[in-house]
Amino acid sequence: MSSTGTQARSHSKMYLSYLLAALASLSIFSATSKAQQGQSVAEQVAKTYGIDSFGQIEAIRYTWNVESPRGKVYRTWEWSPKNDSVV
């Protein structure tokens, strides 16, 4: 066999192995992205910020204050999700 024919086969085997590696990478990437697409963005955000623990919340309390030349103003409220009440 000539050395040119041997080199050509060697290059084609190398090319084939690169092609197979690329296809394997693409299939792994595709499977990963499909798994992530199973949840909407809203579901992903909710899970990130603890929606699974929402049942443990007794109350959410919120107060804000504003100081202006006219004086101070503040508002406060409390939401109890178990009772579905806002005070």
N, C-alpha and C positions, 0 to 999 in steps of 0.2 A: 504494500500500500504506500501511496505517496504521502509525504508529510502534509501536503495541502489538504488532502482528503481527511486525514486524521484531525487536523486543526479545524476543519469545517464541522466535523462531527462533535468535536470538543466544544466549539462555540454554540452549536445548536443545542447540545445538552445543557450548557450553562444558561442559554436563553430560555429553554424550557423550564429549568428549575427556578429562574427568576419569575417567569410567568406564573408558575404554580404558587410560588410564595405570594405574589401580588393578589392572585385570586383568593387564596386562603385569607389574606388580610382583609380583603373586601368583604368576604362572607362573614367574618367575625365582626367587622364594623357594622355591617347591615343588620346582623342579629342584635347587636347592642342598641342601635338606634331604634329598631322596631320595639324593643322592650321599653325604651324610654318613651316612645310615642303612645304607649298604652294609657298614660295618664295625661290629662289636660294640664295646661300651665297652672290653672287655678288649683287643681288637685295637688300638683307638686309644691306650690307655695303653701297651701294649707298643711300638708304633711310636714314641710320644713319648719313651720311655726307652731306645730304641736296640736293639730286638730284631733289626733288620736287621744289626747289627754283632756279634751274639752269637758268631758263628763265630770272631771275632778274639780272644776271651777265652782266655787261657792258664790263669788260676786266679783264684778269689775267696778272699781271706783275710779272716778275721774274728776279732777278739779282744774280749772284754769283761772288765771288772774290777769287782769289788765290794769296797769297804772297809766293814767292820762292826766292832763292838766285839770280835767273836770273832777278827778278823784279815782278811787279804786273800784273796780268791778270784779266780782268773781262769781263763778257758777260751779256747781258741783252736782254730780249725779252718781247713782249706783244702780247697776243692772244685775239682777239675780236671775241667771238663765234657768235655773231649776224651777223657780216660781213664775218665771216669765213676767217679772215686774221691774219697773224702772221708777226710782224714787229720786 
